[in-house]
């Protein structure tokens, strides 16, 4: 029988299983070749989006926020690739 997945983001209390799952989520996990290829596709697409914004949107706080959100999207996409969609 497969073990039930512990979702630490929804845990009502700290248990040894929740603690272990948190530790696993924060462990360094080097990418394999497939993950590197997928990460490059994401990086290139989001870098092109930022280049388009810099080229066509006037400098202002909204543009800065848009670029920051794209950088955050890259980090979240990297995490999804690293953890294979687990979180």
LINNORRA-V321817 format. One record per residue. N is the residue number from 0. OMEGA is omega in whole degrees, 0 to 359 (NA if undefined). BURIAL is 1 if it has 24 or more other C-alpha atoms within 12 Angstrom, else 0. Layout:
# LINNORRA-V321817
N_OMEGA_BURIAL + N_OMEGA_BURIAL
This chain:
# LINNORRA-V321817
0_180_0 + 1_180_0 + 2_179_0 + 3_181_0 + 4_178_0 + 5_177_0 + 6_186_0 + 7_180_0 + 8_180_0 + 9_183_0 + 10_177_0 + 11_179_0 + 12_180_0 + 13_175_0 + 14_176_0 + 15_179_0 + 16_178_0 + 17_179_0 + 18_180_0 + 19_180_0 + 20_176_1 + 21_179_0 + 22_180_0 + 23_181_0 + 24_183_0 + 25_176_0 + 26_173_0 + 27_180_0 + 28_179_0 + 29_181_0 + 30_171_0 + 31_184_0 + 32_179_0 + 33_179_0 + 34_178_0 + 35_180_0 + 36_179_0 + 37_178_0 + 38_178_1 + 39_177_0 + 40_181_0 + 41_180_1 + 42_182_1 + 43_181_0 + 44_182_0 + 45_175_1 + 46_177_0 + 47_177_0 + 48_179_1 + 49_178_1 + 50_178_0 + 51_179_0 + 52_180_0 + 53_182_0 + 54_191_0 + 55_182_0 + 56_181_0 + 57_177_0 + 58_179_0 + 59_179_0 + 60_179_0 + 61_178_0 + 62_177_0 + 63_179_0 + 64_179_0 + 65_180_0 + 66_179_1 + 67_180_0 + 68_176_0 + 69_176_1 + 70_177_0 + 71_178_0 + 72_178_0 + 73_180_1 + 74_178_0 + 75_177_0 + 76_177_1 + 77_179_1 + 78_179_1 + 79_177_0 + 80_182_1 + 81_185_1 + 82_178_0 + 83_176_0 + 84_184_0 + 85_184_0 + 86_NA_0
